[in-house]
Amino acid sequence: MTEPWLALEPGADPVERVRVVRRAHERFTDEGTISRPVRSVVADSWRRSARARVSPEGTGAAVELTDGELGAYRSEHPLARVMPLFRELMGTFAADGEHLLAVCDAQGRLLWVEGHPVTRQRAGRMNFVPGARWAESAMGTNAPGTAVAVGRPVQVFATEHYMRRVQPWTCAAAPVHDPRTGRLIGAVDITGGDGLAHPHSLAFVQAVARAAESQLALLAPPMGAEETVELAALGRDEALLLVAGRKVRLSRRHSEIVVLLSRHPEGLSGDELLYGLYEDESVSQVTLRAEMARLRRVLGAELLRSRPYRLAVPVESDVDAVERRLGAGAVTAAAAAYAGPLLPQSQAPALVRLRRRLADQLRAALIERNDPDLLANWAHAPWGEDDLAVWRALASLRPTAPVRARLDELDAELSSSSDGHGEGAEATYSGRKATYDGRSTTYDGRIATSMQRPRA
């Protein structure tokens, strides 16, 4: 591993490097210009941090996962399976060197922080603690946050950190990927003093990440053994199935069928499927059987069974993940897993009900949680941009000019609709606010009859 990923070249003077980079950091935060000594990976990260409006004078990270919420999220995270490996390979190194071993998820939230007790106490003053969000967009340039942002192992040395409060520290982190899908699932990090700027620390943490990926591969069920099928159906009209490492994109009708079957592992009769899929009661069993035959050709006869129709292996869906986290009170984790409304253009009656229920439960939990960041994430998403209740809750906590302006705009639209359409206007508006991504099909399945043309 060579520049730009290494913080210090062999033989470089760390004291001089701190001084030079500090001047460059001050110039960037004052003038927005990058001087030559700054590594390209750090310069790019500083620019991203500035665009995300991270304050160089920030005091610490926000803790997003607390108490039982953190425990519930950690217990089901794939990196929990390799924590014994991390401790075996890095625990003694961290304790003896007065360093910290940290593991974060793909959103940069710290799940575990372990190591020397004095160092943990010092790090705790800036909320380098389990449950805190150290994503680059929240805390600026830092090794775990930048590693998940760029998907590469990286060192961050002292004054290279964007936030001045973090500049006494040096860290090295490497991303960890799901060995079956290649999907980023988090990062492993070593944090401590200037001694970690040595090239060996980056090579070490990279080797640990590779060992973790190898162990995750060994822990996966062997090919041909019964394994859980993964289903992604939130925020997309065509669901994605991951079966034995093979990605299968389903048609819209097949997406509806697989989602329904995943909700009923005991199986559904032909009549039950017809009732859940079709608004038109005249659709016949012949039509359904033809659709199921096509789906069987896509999935394989070993995966799709009949009499009753059912999936032959357990299915883990993103809908299940959101529901499970909501049930555990892990609202932040549930919001992170919610990629958007379930099959947003589907009009299948059972899907409409499930889509509406999931969205309503999550938004109610967000409003009750009263967290301005979570509310802002929902309000600025395509499915929340017209959500009056969420905008009102956000305005009560964060009454900035843009938030107030948007709330006033929504109130004016509602008032105008009420003046023009009488009692039916509010129902029209509630349908319009559910519009997903500017399309006339609403995420809760209702289409307002007097709906105005949606905004681009």
N, C-alpha and C positions, 0 to 999 in steps of 0.2 A: 504494500500500500504506500503510495507516494503522495506528494502534494496534489491537490489542495486539501486532502482529507486529514493529513497530519498537522497538528498545531505547531510543533517545533521541529525543525530539522536537527539532526544530531550535531552537537557542538554549539548550538545557538545559546545565547545568553538570555535566560528567562526574564531577568530583571529589566534588561533593555527592551525585550519584546513587550513586556507589560507597559512600559513607558511609551513606546512608539504607538502601540495600538490604542492606548488611552487617548492620546492626542487625536488619532484618526477618528475614534468614537465621538469625541467632543466636537470635532469638525462636522461629522455626519449629522449629529443631533442638532447642531446649530445651523448648518448651511445645507445639509442634504447631499453633500459631495463625499465620494469615497477616495481616499488617498492610496497610493500604490502598495504600501506594506500589508494591507488587509487581504487575507486569502479570499479567493473568489467565492467559496462556499459560505464564508462568513459575510461577505459583502452582499451576496444575494439574500441571505437570511435577514440582515439588517434592513434591507429594502422591503422585504415581506413584512417584517415587524412594524416598520413605519406605516405601510399601507394598512395594516390591521389596527393602527392607532394604539399600539402598545406604548405606554409611557416609560421612558428610561428611568424615571424617578419612582416607579411603582415599588410597593413595600413587600408584596408577597402574593402567592397564588391563592385563588379562590378554591375552597374545599367544596367539591360538588357531590362527593359520595361520603356519607357519614354513617357510623354505627352499623346497624343491621343492613342498611342499604348497601354499604360497602361489602359486608360479608356475603350477602346474597349474590352480588355481582361477581365477586372474586371466585366464589365456589363453582360457578358455571363457566368461567372464562377458560379458554383452552390452555392458557399459560399456567394455570394452577397445576396442571399435570406435570410440568417440568420445573416447578419451584424446588423440589428436592435436588434436582440436578444443579440448578443455579446455586443453591446453598452449598452443595458439595464442592463445586468448582471455584466459587467466589467468596464463600463465607469467611474462611480463614484469612484470605488475602485482604478482605475488607476490614475485618476486625484487627488484624495485626498492623495494617498500614493506616489505621484510623480513617478508613474510607467508609463509604456507604454503597451497598448493593441496592439498586432500585429497578423495579419492573413496571412498565406502563402499558396501557392498552393502545389501540390504534388511534385513539383521540387524544393521546398524550396525558391521560389521567393516571397518576401513580396508583398502583395497586398494592405494591409491597415496597417498603423502605426498611432495610435492615443493616446492621453493622455496629460500628463503635458507638457506645452510648453517648459519649461527650460530643462526637461529631453529629449524631442524630439530634441532640439537643440544640446545637448551633444551627443545624439545617432547619429545625422546626421553627425558628424565628422568622424564616421567610416562607413558611408553610410548604417546605419540601417534605411532605408527609403523605401517608396513604390517603387516597381520596381527593387529593389536590390536582387541579388541572394545570399541567406544565406544557401544554401545547404551545407551539411557537406563536400562534395567533393570540395567545393569552399572556405569555410570559416572555415573548421575544426569543432571541437566539439562546438556546441551551441544548445540551447534547441529546437528551431523550426526545425533546420536542422537535428538534431539527432532524434527528434520525428518522422519525416517522414522517416528517414533512417531505424529505427527499428520498427516503427509502434506501439510504446508504449508511454504513458505519461512519461516524464522525466524532472528532474531538473538538471541544470548545475550551479554550484556555483563557482563564482570568478575564482580562478586559475585553475579550471577544464577545462576552455575554452582552446582550443588548441592554438589560436592566442593570443599573449600577449596583443595586443591592446584591446582585448575584456575582459580581465581578471578583470577589475574593476566592471563588471556587473554580475548580477545573474538573471537567467530566469527559467521559468517553462512552458512547452508546452505539449499539448495533441493532438494526431492526430484526424481528423474527417473523417469518412467513409460514403460513400453513403449507406443509410440504405437498399436499394433494392438489391444492388449488392455486398456490402462489399468492394468495391474499395476505396482505399485511395484517398481523394480529397484535402487534405491539413491539416493544423494544426492551432490551436489557442494558442497564447503565451502571457505571462505576463513577462515583462522585467523591471528591476530596480536595487535597491541596495541589500545589503546583507540580509535585512529583509525578502526577498522572499525565502530564504533558509528554511523557516519554513515548516513543513509538510503540514500545512493547504493550502499553496499556490498551491501545487501540486494537492491536493484533490479538490481544488476550480476549477482549470483550467480543470481538468478531468470531473468534474460535468458540466461545461459549454459546453465541447465538446459533452457530452452525451445529453444535452438539445438541442444542435444544430442538432444532428442526429435525435432526436425525432421530432423536428419541420420539418426537411426535409422530414421525413416519412409522416407527416400530410399534407405537401404541395404537395406530390405526388398524381396523380389522383387515385381515388378509383378503386379497381378491377372491371373490366367490363366497365369502362368509357373509352372514346376514349383517347388514350395517344400516345405520340411519340414513335416509335420503334427506337432503337439505332442499328446502323450497323457499324461494324468494318471490314474493307477490306484492309487496308494499311499494307504492310509488311507480308501478309499471303496469302496463296493460297486457303484456305477455309475460307470464311467470317463467322463472328460470329454475330448473331442477338440476341438482348435482347428484349424480348416481355413479358410485364407484369411480370417482374422479372424472366422469364424463359430464359435460354441461349440455343440457337439453333445453332449448327454448321452445316453449309450448305456444300453440295458437291461442287466440282469446277464448274460444269455447273449451279447449282442452285445459286451459289455465283454470277456468271456473270449475271444471269437473275435478281436477286434482286438488284444488283447495277444499272443495266440499268433502272429498274422500279423506283428505288428511285430517279433517275435523271429526270423522267418524271411522276410527280404525276397525270398529266392529262390522262395518259395511253398510251399504244402502241398497234398498230394493230399487227396481226400475221405476216404480211409481214415486218413490221418495226422491230419486234424482230428477225426475220430470218436474215434480212440484218445486224443487229448489232451483232448477235451471231456467224454466220457461214461464214467462207471464201468460203466454197463450196456452190455454188449457186444451186446445185442439191438437197440439203436437203429439205425435203417436210414439208408441214404443219402438216402432220400426225406425223412426228417425234417431232415437236415442241409441238403439243397437248399432246402427251404422256409425254413429259418432264414436261409440266405445270401441268398435272394431278398428277405426282409424287410430284411436289413441293407443290401442294395444300394439299396433304396428310401430308406433313411435317409442313406447316404453319397453316393449317386450312382454311376452305372455307370462314370464316368470315374475314380473312385477305387478301386473294388473290382473286381478282375479275376478270371477263372476259368481253369481248365485250365493250371496249377494255381491254386488260390485264393491271391491275393496282393493287397497294397496297391500302388497304382500310383506312389506317391511315398514318399520316405523318411519314417520316423516317428522323432521324438525323444521318448522316454518318460522319465518320472521314474525308472523302474526302471533305464534305461540310465545316467542321470546318477549314481545311487548306485553302480552297478557300476564306472563309469569312474573315479569319485573314489576308490573303494576300491582299484582297481587302481593308481592313481597314489600311493597312500599318504596321500591327503588325507582322513583319517578324520573330522576336524571338519566338513569340507565335505560328506562323505557323510552324516553324521548330520543335518546341517541340511536336506539334500534328502529325507530319509526322513520322509514324512508319516504313516507307519503301514504295517501289513501290506498286501500286495498283494491287492486284492479279497477282503477278509477272510472273507466268507461263501461264497466259491466252493468247490465240491467237485470241480471239474474236475481230473482227475489231473495234467495238465501244469502247471496253475496252482498246485496244492498243492505240487508239487516246487519250482517256482520261488520261491514265497512262502517256503517253509521255508529254501531255500538262501540267499536274499538276507538274511533276518532273522538266520540263524545266522552268516553271514559278517560282518555288521555288528556284531552283539553281541560276537563273538569279537575283532574289531578294537578295539572300545571297551574291553573288559576288558584287552587287551594294551596299549593306549595308557595306561591307568592315570590318566586324567584325571577327577578327582572331579566336575567340572561336567558332562562328557559322560555319565558314569555316572548322575548324578542325573537328568539330562534323560530318559534311557531308563527308569530305575526309576520315575519319577513319571508316565510316560506310561501310557495304558490297557493297552498291550501289554506293559509291563514291570513292572507293579505286583506281580506274583507271580513274578518272575524271580529265583529264589534265588541263582544264580551272580552276577548283577549286583549284587544287594543285598549279598552277601558282599564283593565287590570294593569296593563303595562304603563299606561299614562299615570296611574296613581302611584306607581313606584319610581318611574323614570320619566318625569314630565319635561323631556327635552322638546325643543322647537319642532323637529321633524315628527316626533310621536304625537304631539298636540295637533299639529297640522293634519296628520292622517286621521286622527280621531275626529277632528272637526269636519273633515271631508266625508267620513262615513256617516256622522250624525246628520249632515246636510243632505246626503243621498237618501237616508231613511226618512227624513222629514219631507223631502220632495216626493218620494214614493207614496207616503201616507196622504199627502195633499191631493195627489193625482189619482189614487186608486182606492181610497177608502179602506175598509176593513181588510181587504185582501192584500194590501200593499206589504204588510210586514211579513206575511208568508212568502211573498214574492222576493223580498229582500233576503230572508233567511235562506232561500234556495240559491240566490245569486251569490251570497257570501261563501257558499260551499263550492263555487266553481273551481275546478282544478286546472291550473295551467292555461287559463283563458278559454277553455273549451266549454261548450254549452252543456255538456253532460256533467252533472254535479256529483261530487264524491259521495254524497249520501243517497244518491239514486233519485233525488227529486229534481224535476225540471220545472221551474216556475213559469206559469203560462204567460204572465205579463212581464217576463224578464227583459230588462234593457239589454242592449248589445254589450257583451262583456268588453272590458278594457283590454287593450293589447298588452 
